[in-house]
Amino acid sequence: MQQSTILIPDPLVPVFEGPARYRGAYGGRGSGKTRTFALMTAIRGYQEGMSGNSGLILCGRERLNSLEDSSLEELKTVIEQHDFLREYYECGERYIKSRDGRIHFAFSGLRSNINSVKSKSRILLAWIDEAEDVSEMAWRKLVPTVREDDSEIWVTWNPESKESATHQRFRENPPRESKIVEINWNENPWFTKALEMERLEDLEKRPEIYDHVWDGGFIVYTDGAYYAHEMLDAKKDGRISAVPYDKGTGVVTAWDLGMDDSTAIWFAQFVGKEIRIIDYYEASGYALDHYAKVLDEKGYHYTNHILPHDVRVKELGTGKSRYEVLQSLGLTNIEICPMLSVEDGIQQVRSSVPMAWFDAKKCERGIDALMQYRRDWDDSGKAWRGRPKHDWTSHAADAFRYLCVGHRPAQQWTSGPIRRNIRGLA
């Protein structure tokens, strides 16, 4: 097997050292990750063929309407740049294969062709590029398909959302035997002058997208987003940081109660004109006693609890309202949020966020939700609908709206001592 010197960015060197089932890289534009993985994919095929193995190198993306959308041209470019690869492979207009017939490349879209991918035999390597949009179902079908001894799965992507299946699978809970790193433009020694001009242009004129495009941050939707600009200002002003709990000030909670989906709760302290958001909790699939226990375990001194107006609706199964159930669990000083329209409530939030400080760690998911909460898009009419999009952001955004609309100065609340716990209270 021919020896050759291969140059790749330093952060990616450990990714390709030693054995691994999964190898991957994520980050912003201009990092060199796609070009590097294309090169190493071609090298892996070369190594397999020269070792006497035969099989398939699968290059996939979530959507692949034509070969123009695939990694074909990227692979041809790196093959052409290295003599030993150029000698080993035959590259046609629509294919790449080894000249000895041992190694063939296949290009597939996982969304529309996942079942045909499953039928492909003897996959030695699957490289999934632009993997941010790959669904959990596609991953579940693909992974067991790559089942040869010593076969590997490689993943490259530009992050967009913490809710994506790729983020959850490879960053939040990375699999065993994985080598996955972050890499960005400033770690690419071959970052071009042309890209540097584009980067500086975005930094100056499009700061709201800069972090996502160049530094691998999650995307913040500004088109159609209700609170993106206010939340970006909060971040820029340092109001998304560590916000300590003041034991001398009562805590107000605001809830969005889910029936078959999530319940969201914000924990806030009002100090002068400041709204200090000290905590956030969200879960699904639990009865109300779970949330009462959560409040109790947090150990805050609660003054009031703001709930939506439908909390008084009696449920058919029990004949009791959730208001009554929460009272029976020890929740006192429950305040029903006024029935303000969603549009007016959104305006109230926009007026309140400039006075708000958010604890970055405890409120991370809630902050993300406020950043991403946006109007629904009418794809056929190509216009924004006059209502919010209902997705994972809705519960946090609704609960925060109830907080901003429902809170009143302390002297207007039902009188009584500040409570530490909620259980056993009259």
C-alpha distance (Angstrom), angle and dihedral (degrees) to the residues before:
residue distance angle dihedral
M1 . . .
Q2 3.79 . .
Q3 3.81 118.5 .
S4 3.77 119.1 -135.5
T5 3.80 137.2 167.5
I6 3.79 112.9 -113.0
L7 3.81 121.4 -164.9
I8 3.80 118.7 -154.3
P9 3.84 132.5 155.8
D10 3.81 112.3 -77.0
P11 3.84 96.4 -118.8
L12 3.82 89.4 59.5
V13 3.81 96.4 51.8
P14 3.84 95.2 85.1
V15 3.80 90.2 47.8
F16 3.79 90.3 67.7
E17 3.78 98.6 37.6
G18 3.80 118.9 102.9
P19 3.80 129.1 -12.2
A20 3.79 123.2 -36.1
R21 3.77 138.3 156.2
Y22 3.81 93.1 -148.4
R23 3.79 129.2 33.6
G24 3.77 123.9 176.9
A25 3.79 151.3 149.5
Y26 3.78 134.6 -157.3
G27 3.77 133.6 -175.2
G28 3.78 145.5 100.5
R29 3.75 135.1 -47.6
G30 3.79 122.0 -59.7
S31 3.80 96.0 24.2
G32 3.79 94.6 123.4
K33 3.81 93.2 -125.8
T34 3.81 97.1 125.1
R35 3.80 94.1 46.9
T36 3.81 90.9 46.4
F37 3.80 94.2 49.3
A38 3.80 90.6 47.2
L39 3.80 89.3 53.8
M40 3.79 93.9 46.2
T41 3.82 90.5 46.7
A42 3.79 90.1 55.8
I43 3.80 89.9 46.5
R44 3.80 91.6 49.3
G45 3.82 90.1 54.0
Y46 3.81 89.3 48.6
Q47 3.82 91.8 50.6
E48 3.79 92.7 48.3
G49 3.79 93.3 49.3
M50 3.80 94.8 44.7
S51 3.82 88.6 51.0
G52 3.80 90.0 57.6
N53 3.79 97.2 -103.2
S54 3.76 124.4 131.4
G55 3.78 130.6 -161.7
L56 3.77 147.9 95.1
I57 3.79 133.6 -49.4
L58 3.80 105.8 -154.7
C59 3.81 117.5 -155.1
G60 3.77 109.9 -170.6
R61 3.78 141.9 175.0
E62 3.78 130.7 -179.0
R63 3.80 92.1 -110.6
L64 3.78 123.0 28.4
N65 3.78 114.4 165.6
S66 3.80 93.5 163.6
L67 3.78 141.2 -4.9
E68 3.81 87.5 -94.9
D69 3.82 86.4 70.7
S70 3.81 93.0 51.2
S71 3.80 135.9 85.1
L72 3.81 91.0 -104.3
E73 3.80 97.1 108.2
E74 3.80 93.0 42.9
L75 3.79 89.7 54.7
K76 3.80 92.6 46.9
T77 3.81 89.7 52.6
V78 3.81 95.2 54.0
I79 3.79 92.4 42.8
E80 3.79 90.7 53.3
Q81 3.81 90.7 51.5
H82 3.83 95.2 58.9
D83 3.78 122.7 60.0
F84 3.81 97.2 -149.2
L85 3.80 91.8 51.1
R86 3.78 92.7 45.6
E87 3.80 89.5 52.2
Y88 3.81 92.8 48.0
Y89 3.79 101.5 45.1
E90 3.77 134.0 59.6
C91 3.80 111.1 -149.1
G92 3.78 119.5 -163.0
E93 3.76 130.2 178.8
R94 3.80 91.6 -89.5
Y95 3.80 105.5 15.9
I96 3.79 148.6 47.2
K97 3.80 122.9 -156.2
S98 3.76 138.5 151.4
R99 3.78 116.1 -96.3
D100 3.80 90.6 -122.9
G101 3.82 91.0 54.8
R102 3.80 95.2 -120.4
I103 3.79 98.9 112.3
H104 3.79 126.9 46.2
F105 3.80 129.2 177.7
A106 3.80 122.0 -139.8
F107 3.80 126.2 -167.3
S108 3.79 118.1 -154.3
G109 3.78 141.3 168.8
L110 3.78 109.8 -133.5
R111 3.79 96.7 -154.3
S112 3.79 97.4 57.1
N113 3.81 101.4 20.7
I114 3.80 105.0 36.4
N115 3.82 92.5 119.2
S116 3.80 91.9 51.5
V117 3.81 88.4 49.7
K118 3.80 88.2 55.5
S119 3.79 89.7 56.8
K120 3.78 94.6 54.1
S121 3.80 110.4 107.3
R122 3.77 130.4 -138.9
I123 3.80 101.4 8.6
L124 3.81 107.0 -173.3
L125 3.79 95.4 -178.1
A126 3.79 135.4 7.4
W127 3.80 115.8 -162.4
I128 3.81 112.7 -170.6
D129 3.79 111.7 -166.2
E130 3.83 125.2 -170.9
A131 3.79 85.4 21.3
E132 3.82 98.6 164.4
D133 3.81 92.7 100.3
V134 3.80 97.7 44.5
S135 3.80 108.1 123.1
E136 3.78 125.4 -130.0
M137 3.79 88.9 -116.0
A138 3.81 90.5 55.9
W139 3.80 91.2 50.1
R140 3.80 90.7 49.7
K141 3.78 90.9 53.2
L142 3.80 96.9 41.4
V143 3.80 101.9 46.4
P144 3.84 98.2 62.3
T145 3.81 89.1 43.8
V146 3.81 89.5 66.5
R147 3.79 93.2 66.0
E148 3.81 108.7 136.2
D149 3.80 117.3 121.4
D150 3.82 108.5 -86.2
S151 3.79 91.8 6.2
E152 3.80 115.6 148.5
I153 3.81 142.0 -154.8
W154 3.81 119.2 -143.6
V155 3.78 123.7 -166.1
T156 3.82 132.0 -168.4
W157 3.78 125.7 175.5
N158 3.79 148.6 150.6
P159 3.82 107.2 -123.7
E160 3.79 118.6 -120.4
S161 3.80 108.7 158.0
K162 3.79 138.7 16.6
E163 3.78 85.9 -140.1
S164 3.81 94.9 63.0
A165 3.78 117.7 114.0
T166 3.81 90.4 -128.2
H167 3.81 92.6 54.9
Q168 3.79 91.7 47.0
R169 3.79 93.9 46.6
F170 3.80 101.4 41.7
R171 3.82 106.1 25.2
E172 3.79 109.1 24.6
N173 3.81 94.7 38.9
P174 3.80 107.6 10.8
P175 3.81 114.2 -166.3
R176 3.77 123.7 -113.1
E177 3.80 116.1 -87.8
S178 3.78 93.0 28.3
K179 3.80 131.7 138.9
I180 3.79 109.4 -166.9
V181 3.81 126.2 158.1
E182 3.78 141.3 175.3
I183 3.80 118.4 -119.2
N184 3.80 131.1 175.7
W185 3.80 140.0 -177.9
N186 3.82 95.4 -82.3
E187 3.82 90.5 60.5
N188 3.80 94.5 54.1
P189 3.82 110.2 93.6
W190 3.80 90.0 -163.8
F191 3.80 96.1 54.4
T192 3.80 103.7 145.2
K193 3.81 130.3 -128.1
A194 3.80 89.3 -121.5
L195 3.80 91.3 57.2
E196 3.80 90.7 45.4
M197 3.80 89.6 56.9
E198 3.80 90.6 51.1
R199 3.80 91.9 46.9
L200 3.80 93.1 52.8
E201 3.80 90.2 45.8
D202 3.81 90.7 55.8
L203 3.80 91.6 44.3
E204 3.80 90.9 55.4
K205 3.80 103.2 35.4
R206 3.81 106.2 22.2
P207 3.81 106.5 33.5
E208 3.81 91.8 152.5
I209 3.84 91.1 67.9
Y210 3.80 98.9 32.4
D211 3.80 97.7 91.2
H212 3.78 92.3 51.3
V213 3.80 98.2 42.3
W214 3.80 99.1 43.2
D215 3.81 110.3 15.7
G216 3.78 100.1 41.3
G217 3.81 95.6 -111.3
F218 3.77 123.2 151.4
I219 3.75 115.9 -88.9
V220 3.79 118.4 -96.9
Y221 3.78 112.3 -154.5
T222 3.78 111.1 -138.2
D223 3.81 97.5 165.1
G224 3.79 104.7 83.2
A225 3.81 93.5 -4.9
Y226 3.78 115.9 135.6
Y227 3.80 101.8 -154.3
A228 3.81 106.1 14.4
H229 3.81 95.8 110.3
E230 3.81 93.4 45.5
M231 3.80 91.4 48.4
L232 3.80 92.4 46.0
D233 3.80 88.1 52.8
A234 3.80 89.2 50.5
K235 3.80 89.4 52.9
K236 3.80 92.6 46.3
D237 3.83 91.5 48.1
G238 3.80 92.5 51.4
R239 3.81 93.7 -112.1
I240 3.79 91.8 128.6
S241 3.78 100.0 71.6
A242 3.80 138.4 90.6
V243 3.82 110.8 -30.0
P244 3.82 111.2 -173.9
Y245 3.79 123.9 -147.3
D246 3.81 112.0 -107.6
K247 3.82 106.2 -144.4
G248 3.79 90.9 -160.8
T249 3.81 93.1 60.6
G250 3.78 126.0 69.1
V251 3.78 122.0 -117.9
V252 3.80 121.9 -125.7
T253 3.79 117.7 -157.9
A254 3.80 126.3 -158.1
W255 3.79 121.3 -162.5
D256 3.77 140.3 -160.6
L257 3.79 105.1 -164.1
G258 3.78 115.6 -148.1
M259 3.76 122.3 -156.3
D260 3.80 102.9 -168.9
D261 3.79 95.4 0.8
S262 3.80 140.0 39.3
T263 3.78 130.1 -28.8
A264 3.80 114.0 -149.9
I265 3.81 127.9 -163.2
W266 3.81 129.0 -172.6
F267 3.82 121.0 -160.8
A268 3.82 114.3 -151.8
Q269 3.77 140.3 172.8
F270 3.80 120.3 -157.2
V271 3.82 111.3 -147.2
G272 3.80 114.2 173.3
K273 3.80 105.4 -52.9
E274 3.80 92.8 -23.1
I275 3.78 123.9 102.7
R276 3.80 106.7 -154.2
I277 3.79 110.8 -162.3
I278 3.80 101.9 -160.7
D279 3.80 102.3 169.1
Y280 3.78 147.5 5.9
Y281 3.79 132.6 -162.1
E282 3.80 131.5 -172.8
A283 3.78 132.4 172.0
S284 3.79 140.5 147.8
G285 3.77 136.9 -147.7
Y286 3.82 96.8 39.6
A287 3.78 133.9 115.0
L288 3.80 120.7 -121.1
D289 3.80 93.6 -95.9
H290 3.81 88.0 68.1
Y291 3.80 91.7 60.7
A292 3.81 91.9 45.0
K293 3.80 87.6 54.9
V294 3.82 91.3 48.7
L295 3.81 91.2 54.4
D296 3.78 91.0 47.0
E297 3.82 93.3 50.1
K298 3.80 93.4 49.7
G299 3.80 88.0 63.8
Y300 3.78 98.1 -147.1
H301 3.82 123.3 151.6
Y302 3.80 103.0 -112.5
T303 3.78 124.1 -154.9
N304 3.79 102.1 172.7
H305 3.77 144.4 -5.6
I306 3.81 120.6 -143.1
L307 3.79 115.1 -152.4
P308 3.83 133.3 175.9
H309 3.79 119.6 -94.9
D310 3.82 94.2 -109.2
V311 3.81 90.1 66.7
R312 3.82 86.8 92.4
V313 3.82 93.8 59.6
K314 3.79 110.5 112.4
E315 3.79 116.7 -126.2
L316 3.79 118.3 -127.2
G317 3.78 94.9 -133.4
T318 3.79 98.6 54.0
G319 3.77 104.4 17.8
K320 3.79 87.6 -131.6
S321 3.78 130.2 108.3
R322 3.77 121.7 -127.2
Y323 3.80 86.1 -115.9
E324 3.79 89.0 62.5
V325 3.80 92.9 44.2
L326 3.80 92.1 52.0
Q327 3.79 90.8 48.5
S328 3.79 89.8 51.9
L329 3.81 87.9 53.1
G330 3.80 90.9 56.6
L331 3.79 102.2 -95.7
T332 3.80 107.0 147.5
N333 3.80 132.3 -177.9
I334 3.78 92.9 33.7
E335 3.80 110.8 179.4
I336 3.81 121.6 -162.5
C337 3.80 112.5 -135.6
P338 3.83 113.6 -120.2
M339 3.81 114.8 -103.2
L340 3.77 96.2 -109.1
S341 3.80 117.5 161.1
V342 3.80 116.8 -99.0
E343 3.82 90.3 -114.7
D344 3.82 92.8 53.0
G345 3.79 90.2 44.9
I346 3.79 90.8 53.0
Q347 3.79 89.7 53.4
Q348 3.81 89.3 50.9
V349 3.81 89.7 53.5
R350 3.79 91.2 49.7
S351 3.80 89.0 53.6
S352 3.80 92.1 47.0
V353 3.82 102.6 46.5
P354 3.85 93.7 70.7
M355 3.81 86.8 62.4
A356 3.81 94.5 45.3
W357 3.80 131.1 100.9
F358 3.81 117.6 -164.4
D359 3.78 128.5 -156.7
A360 3.80 100.8 -125.8
K361 3.80 96.7 -151.3
K362 3.81 104.1 38.6
C363 3.80 93.9 39.4
E364 3.81 98.5 40.1
R365 3.80 97.5 120.9
G366 3.80 92.8 42.0
I367 3.80 91.4 50.1
D368 3.79 90.7 50.0
A369 3.79 89.4 51.1
L370 3.81 93.5 51.3
M371 3.80 89.1 49.0
Q372 3.81 92.6 52.2
Y373 3.82 101.7 36.1
R374 3.80 105.9 119.3
R375 3.77 149.0 153.8
D376 3.77 121.2 -76.3
W377 3.80 114.7 -102.9
D378 3.78 122.8 -134.4
D379 3.79 103.1 -144.4
S380 3.79 95.4 -170.4
G381 3.80 95.0 46.7
K382 3.82 93.5 37.1
A383 3.79 91.6 -135.2
W384 3.79 140.8 106.4
R385 3.78 114.8 -96.5
G386 3.78 118.6 -131.7
R387 3.78 93.3 -112.2
P388 3.81 137.7 67.9
K389 3.79 120.1 -94.1
H390 3.80 110.1 -108.1
D391 3.78 108.3 -131.7
W392 3.80 139.8 112.7
T393 3.82 91.0 -51.2
S394 3.79 95.3 58.6
H395 3.80 99.9 81.7
A396 3.80 96.0 51.9
A397 3.80 91.8 43.0
D398 3.81 93.3 49.0
A399 3.80 92.5 48.3
F400 3.81 91.0 49.1
R401 3.79 90.0 49.9
Y402 3.81 89.4 53.6
L403 3.80 89.0 51.3
C404 3.80 93.1 52.8
V405 3.79 95.1 42.4
G406 3.80 98.5 38.5
H407 3.78 103.7 43.5
R408 3.79 118.1 103.3
P409 3.80 130.7 -179.9
A410 3.80 113.1 -76.4
Q411 3.80 95.6 -108.8
Q412 3.79 90.5 61.1
W413 3.80 94.3 57.9
T414 3.79 123.6 94.0
S415 3.79 106.0 -76.9
G416 3.78 119.5 -111.9
P417 3.79 142.4 105.3
I418 3.78 122.7 -62.3
R419 3.80 108.7 -95.8
R420 3.78 125.4 -137.8
N421 3.78 98.2 -168.2
I422 3.78 133.2 23.3
R423 3.78 100.6 -144.4
G424 3.76 121.6 95.2
L425 3.80 94.6 9.8
A426 3.74 121.3 143.8
